[in-house]
Amino acid sequence: MPQEVKEIFGSALASKVRTLGPSMTRSMQRVAEAVAKDPAGCAALTVTGLAELTGTSEATVVRTARLLGYPGYRDLRLALAGLAAQQQSGRSPAITTDIAVDDSLADVVAKLAYDEQQTLADTAAGLDTVQLGAAVTATASARRIDVYGVGASGLVAQDLTQKLLRIGLIAQAHSDPHLAVTNAVQLRSGDVAIAITHSGATGDVIEPLRVAFEHGATTVAITGRPGGAVAQYADHVLTTSTARESELRPAAMSSRTSQLLVVDCLFVGVAQQTYETAAPALAASYEALAHRHRR
């Protein structure tokens, strides 16, 4: 694996903490924040020691370890030790991504590029490939696909829809909540509904997903809050990064970056499963537009 790829994915534990933190209880957040802040120090602690340090219980520490993807606290300690060794290996310190009003454009470019890279790494580390695979299989064989999103998430919904259309699937993006619901009523078993909401609490997206769910469609949620309200109507949940918001970089920017990665992963998986029909459809769409690029 190239060194730059190792560096991006080496901090998978810290990425999981950032991604899953908002869905944890406050006591679990204290444990997660402690291990992310000081992996070396926490790696030296017993489960009792970490519970005392964070003012929680041993059961909370174990539950946090499991939520982060480890069978138990022993496995978490091993991961912490590995992360600590990586941090002490001489890598350059991470640049801050806070953008000031008087930053030069060169600094803005560097900070945004770093933050985008971190957002993608966090999303990749937290993405459940089993859930992704199930969503891919359902979408690849769907009679019809509806995608719901508003605001920045609506742009991502349109992006996914356009991709699916180009490989011959029947897909629609809905940003109007009334049209979304009236279309969701028509969905049945064999159809797929995909809701895109960073907060997991966008009512205009949750309502059509609920309707689709109740009518038997397979439902997918792409969200930064896997414990949010949208998840209760989702058969499959694909988690995106919850990157930190700043005054000059609203959450919509970072959420869009992570959503587009998940959408691309979903699309490529679908294209792989439907390759015999997807490849000719892509070729036909390129050919149909070729004359426009020759002008």
Disulfide bonds with the S-S distance in Angstrom:
none
